[in-house]
């Protein structure tokens, strides 16, 4: 899943304003995050990269972590937008609101995916808005909740567009809401999420988000075979490295047990 974030203005430089509906949704999101838990944001976007095309790559730990990332970006002066799966953009009520907010579409595994990738590359060339990417493509199934192997799409996007990559590591959002289920077939599938989310304000989980230093891809030749995987490896190791201090004391397994999350893969990125 990808997110586009719009910068607040630098001094003396006009800033593009997100659509009003997205500003409203982002404000509500920030209020929700502070109601559910406590947010701590570390790191920053380097000053010299502000106002430039930029890719932010984040680990994916739970269904609530996008909400936390929105609040974290807002704290740093961003109003994030997403490159979302088509199913969400086609959903009733929320779909039209997201489309009106300027979010982009990706349909993995379909014939349109290549065209959408090219559109994302073009967006990187024509906007100063950073794009935030989940390289894993799904919530991690690793028992320790370390990043999954992931896919090379984010790395290939960075190489094709020639833009810097900032690794974003996050921890704690998995405690807000259970993973639930891959597909929602009825109200019963929503009960685990509803029950876990209802108790989250009582537990007050701590949400930690760290914006790391840019990943050095200068030695990766985009024109050589395997470049996408080499860049992907560098990005994922940077994300995992930034995750270590955020989850001190629970490097092996998360303290919070989610009985609904699958644990059928092994992360190759754990430091």
C-alpha positions in Angstrom: 0.0 0.0 0.0 1.4 3.7 -1.0 0.7 7.0 0.6 1.3 10.5 -0.8 2.1 13.2 1.7 1.8 16.9 1.0 4.4 19.2 2.6 3.6 22.3 4.6 5.3 25.3 3.1 8.9 26.2 3.7 9.4 29.8 4.7 8.7 31.9 1.6 7.6 28.9 -0.5 3.9 28.4 -1.3 2.6 25.0 -0.2 0.0 22.9 -2.0 -3.0 22.5 0.3 -4.7 19.1 0.5 -8.4 19.0 -0.4 -10.7 20.2 2.4 -12.2 16.8 2.9 -8.8 15.2 3.5 -7.8 18.0 5.9 -10.9 17.2 7.9 -10.4 13.4 7.8 -6.7 13.9 8.9 -7.8 16.1 11.8 -10.3 13.5 12.9 -7.6 10.8 12.5 -5.2 12.6 14.7 -7.9 13.0 17.4 -8.7 9.3 17.2 -5.0 8.3 17.5 -4.6 10.5 20.6 -7.8 9.1 22.1 -6.7 5.5 21.6 -3.0 5.8 22.7 0.1 7.9 23.1 2.1 9.0 20.1 5.8 9.5 20.0 7.6 10.7 16.8 11.4 10.7 16.4 13.6 11.7 13.5 12.6 14.1 10.8 12.8 14.8 7.0 16.2 16.4 6.3 15.8 20.1 5.5 17.5 19.7 2.1 14.9 17.1 1.0 11.8 19.2 2.0 9.9 20.3 -1.1 11.6 17.7 -3.3 10.1 14.4 -4.6 10.7 11.8 -1.9 9.7 8.2 -1.1 9.0 7.2 2.5 9.0 3.4 3.1 7.3 2.0 6.3 6.8 -1.4 7.9 3.3 -2.7 8.2 2.3 -4.1 11.6 -1.5 -3.8 11.9 -4.7 -2.4 10.6 -4.4 0.7 12.7 -0.9 1.7 11.7 -2.0 3.8 8.8 -3.9 6.0 11.2 -0.8 6.3 13.3 1.3 7.2 10.3 -1.2 9.9 9.3 -0.9 11.5 12.8 2.9 11.2 12.8 3.1 12.9 9.5 0.7 15.6 10.6 3.0 16.2 13.6 5.9 16.8 11.2 3.8 19.0 8.9 2.5 16.5 6.4 -1.1 15.7 5.4 -0.6 12.1 4.0 -2.5 10.6 1.1 -2.4 7.0 0.0 -1.9 4.9 -3.1 -4.6 2.4 -2.2 -5.9 -0.9 -3.3 -8.8 -0.5 -5.7 -11.2 -2.3 -3.5 -11.0 0.4 -0.8 -11.5 3.2 -3.3 -14.6 1.3 -4.7 -16.1 0.9 -1.3 -19.4 2.7 -0.4 -19.1 6.0 1.5 -15.4 5.8 2.3 -14.4 5.2 -1.4 -15.8 8.5 -2.8 -14.3 10.4 0.1 -10.9 8.9 -0.5 -11.1 9.6 -4.2 -12.1 13.2 -3.6 -9.1 13.5 -1.3 -6.8 12.8 -4.1 -5.7 9.3 -3.2 -4.2 7.1 -6.0 -5.1 3.6 -7.0 -3.1 0.4 -7.4 -4.5 -2.9 -8.5 -1.8 -5.5 -7.9 -1.8 -8.5 -10.2 -4.0 -6.8 -12.8 -3.2 -5.6 -16.3 -3.6 -2.0 -15.1 -0.9 -2.3 -12.4 2.0 -1.5 -14.9 0.2 1.6 -16.1 -0.5 2.7 -12.5 3.2 2.2 -11.7 4.1 4.5 -14.6 1.6 7.0 -13.3 3.3 6.9 -9.9 6.7 7.5 -11.4 5.2 10.4 -13.3 3.7 11.8 -10.1 7.2 11.7 -8.5 8.5 13.8 -11.4 5.7 16.4 -11.3 5.0 16.9 -7.6 6.9 17.9 -4.5 4.7 15.6 -2.5 6.5 12.6 -0.9 5.0 9.2 -1.5 4.8 6.7 1.4 5.0 3.0 0.6 4.5 -0.2 2.5 7.1 -2.4 0.8 5.7 -5.6 2.5 2.4 -5.2 0.8 0.5 -6.7 3.8 0.7 -6.9 7.6 3.6 -9.0 8.6 2.9 -12.7 9.3 6.3 -13.1 11.0 5.8 -14.4 14.6 8.0 -11.6 16.0 6.2 -9.0 13.8 9.5 -8.2 12.0 9.1 -7.0 8.4 8.3 -9.6 5.9 10.4 -10.2 2.8 8.2 -7.8 0.9 8.1 -6.8 -2.8 10.5 -4.7 -4.9 7.8 -2.3 -6.1 8.8 0.5 -3.8 12.5 0.1 -4.6 11.8 0.0 -8.3 9.7 3.2 -8.0 12.5 5.0 -6.2 15.0 3.9 -8.8 12.8 4.7 -11.8 12.0 8.2 -10.4 15.5 8.8 -9.1 14.2 10.0 -5.7 15.6 9.6 -2.2 14.1 7.0 0.2 13.4 7.7 3.9 12.9 4.5 6.0 10.0 4.8 8.5 9.9 2.4 11.4 6.9 2.0 13.6 5.8 0.0 16.6 2.8 -0.2 18.9 -0.1 0.3 16.4 -0.6 -3.5 16.4 -1.8 -3.1 20.0 -4.8 -0.9 19.0 -6.8 -3.3 16.9 -6.5 -7.1 16.2 -5.5 -8.2 12.7 -8.9 -9.8 12.4 -9.3 -11.6 9.1 -8.1 -11.3 5.5 -11.6 -11.1 4.1 -14.7 -9.7 5.8 -17.7 -11.9 4.9 -20.1 -10.7 7.5 -20.6 -8.9 10.9 -19.0 -11.8 12.7 -15.7 -11.1 11.0 -15.7 -7.6 12.5 -16.2 -8.6 16.1 -12.6 -9.3 17.0 -11.6 -5.8 15.6 -14.4 -4.1 17.4 -13.7 -5.8 20.7 -10.0 -5.0 20.6 -10.5 -1.5 19.5 -13.0 -0.8 22.2 -10.6 -1.7 24.9 -7.6 0.2 23.4 -8.3 3.5 25.1 -8.3 1.7 28.5 -4.9 0.1 27.7 -3.4 3.3 26.2 -0.8 1.6 23.9 2.2 3.7 23.0 2.6 4.4 19.3 6.2 5.0 18.2 7.2 6.2 14.7 10.8 7.0 13.6 11.8 8.7 10.4 15.3 7.5 9.6 18.2 8.8 7.5 17.9 8.5 3.7 18.9 5.1 2.4 22.1 5.3 0.3 21.2 3.8 -3.1 24.0 5.5 -5.0 25.8 2.2 -5.7 22.7 0.6 -7.2 22.6 0.9 -11.0 18.9 1.0 -12.1 19.8 -0.4 -15.5 21.4 -3.6 -14.3 19.5 -6.8 -13.6 18.6 -7.3 -10.0 18.8 -3.6 -9.2 15.3 -3.6 -7.7 16.1 -6.4 -5.2 19.4 -4.8 -4.2 17.7 -1.5 -3.5 14.8 -3.4 -1.7 17.3 -5.1 0.5 18.9 -1.9 1.6 15.5 -0.3 2.3 14.2 -3.2 4.3 17.4 -3.5 6.4 17.1 0.2 7.2 13.5 -0.1 8.3 14.3 -3.1 10.5 17.4 -1.4 11.9 15.2 1.6 12.9 12.7 -0.7 14.5 15.2 -2.2 17.0 15.2 0.7 19.5 11.4 1.2 19.2 10.7 -2.3 20.4 13.4 -2.7 23.1 12.5 -5.4 25.6 10.4 -7.3 23.0 12.9 -8.1 20.3 11.8 -11.7 20.1 8.0 -11.6 20.3 5.6 -8.7 20.8 4.3 -8.4 24.4 0.8 -7.9 23.0 -0.7 -11.1 21.8 -3.0 -11.0 18.8 -4.7 -14.4 18.5 -6.1 -13.5 15.0 -2.8 -12.6 13.2 -1.3 -15.4 11.1 2.3 -16.3 12.0 3.2 -18.5 9.0 6.3 -16.7 7.6 9.8 -15.8 8.8 11.3 -12.4 8.4 14.7 -12.3 6.7 15.4 -8.7 7.9 15.6 -9.1 11.7 19.0 -7.6 12.6 
